[in-house]
């Protein structure tokens, strides 16, 4: 059997939290990164000793970070392989904008990873889906749209994608389910996915969590050994940590 520790974290480009984030104008913090915050995030992740890390909102080398690729910075500290891509569509005007074009999602993983694929939703601004393939499981990382209607279209696209996998699947990331987890009910039922967070613990905002926006969903043949949301306030989201076991050579129906 394959045992994996997965850590999923929306790190908000290591811009930090607190009142200063909104000075001198609301949201100004998105224009500046904090090397100390990145160091603390890296230290936290390294301390968890994960096999796979899914990072949402990671800067891959803009002027905001002094051209530091945060995915590679953290991966180097872990001794992991990194794969990342801009979270907007390949033809999006965001690809032409400074800072924004380096706003990405990333997987960090041990060298035993087989490979990765980049898929794209056909609606919404944030369109990237990263598929990471391990020996006995495929892990999909997503950051869904802020618009409810777009999220529903994206979930339909995601269903069509994961049902083609012949391996058990994990679907993880920031789903932006501001209306509640009932938004993904039909998706999880149709795809036969279960929520690793069986108690529905909230992950946002980190200072006083009230909403379950971040998910780790899993198919059958995957057993959850441990799930935790540590109280780590280095981003506006809390991280998710999940230890799971995949039954050897479990295959899904085509």
Secondary structure, DSSP 4 states (H G I P E B T S, - for coil): -EEEEEEEEE-GGG---SGGGG-SSTTGGGG---HHHHHHHHHHHHHHT-SEEEEEEEEBS-GGGTS-BHHHHHHHHHT-EEEEEESB-TT-GGGGSTTGGGEEEEEEE-TT--EEEEEE-SSSSB-EEEEEE-SSEEEEEEE--SSHHHHHHHHHHHHHHHTT-SBEEEEEEE---TT-GGGGHHHHHHHT-EES-TT----BSTTS--B--EEEEE-TTEEEEEEE-----SSSB--EEEEEEE-TT-B---
